[in-house]
């Protein structure tokens, strides 16, 4: 029972960590893409 609880907690912790990193990268990436597109629009004028 103790080992099952340990692995359940470890699995949940890994999923939370992976989800957090994924969301962080997605948000930062969207800001970078928006900035890049703005710079491209400015350079075309």
C-alpha positions as CSV (number, residue, x, y, z in Angstrom):
1,X,0.0,0.0,0.0
2,X,2.8,2.4,0.9
3,X,4.6,1.8,-2.5
4,X,1.3,2.4,-4.4
5,X,0.8,5.7,-2.6
6,X,4.4,6.7,-3.3
7,X,4.1,6.0,-7.0
8,X,0.7,7.7,-7.2
9,X,2.2,10.8,-5.6
10,X,5.2,10.7,-7.9
11,X,3.0,10.3,-11.0
12,X,0.8,13.2,-10.0
13,X,3.9,15.3,-9.3
14,X,5.4,14.5,-12.7
15,X,2.2,15.3,-14.5
16,X,1.9,18.6,-12.7
17,X,5.5,19.5,-13.4
18,X,5.2,18.5,-17.1
19,X,1.9,20.4,-17.5
20,X,3.4,23.5,-15.9
21,X,6.4,23.5,-18.2
22,X,4.2,22.9,-21.2
23,X,2.0,25.9,-20.4
24,X,5.0,28.1,-19.6
25,X,6.6,27.3,-22.9
26,X,3.4,27.8,-24.8
27,X,2.7,31.2,-23.3
28,X,6.3,32.4,-23.7
29,X,6.3,31.1,-27.3
30,X,3.1,32.9,-28.1
31,X,4.6,36.2,-26.9
32,X,7.7,35.6,-28.9
33,X,5.8,34.8,-32.0
34,X,3.6,38.0,-31.5
35,X,6.8,40.1,-31.1
36,X,8.3,38.5,-34.2
37,X,5.2,39.2,-36.3
38,X,5.1,42.8,-35.1
39,X,8.7,43.3,-36.1
40,X,8.1,41.8,-39.5
41,X,5.1,44.1,-40.0
42,X,7.2,47.1,-39.1
43,X,10.0,46.1,-41.4
44,X,7.7,45.8,-44.4
45,X,6.6,49.5,-44.1
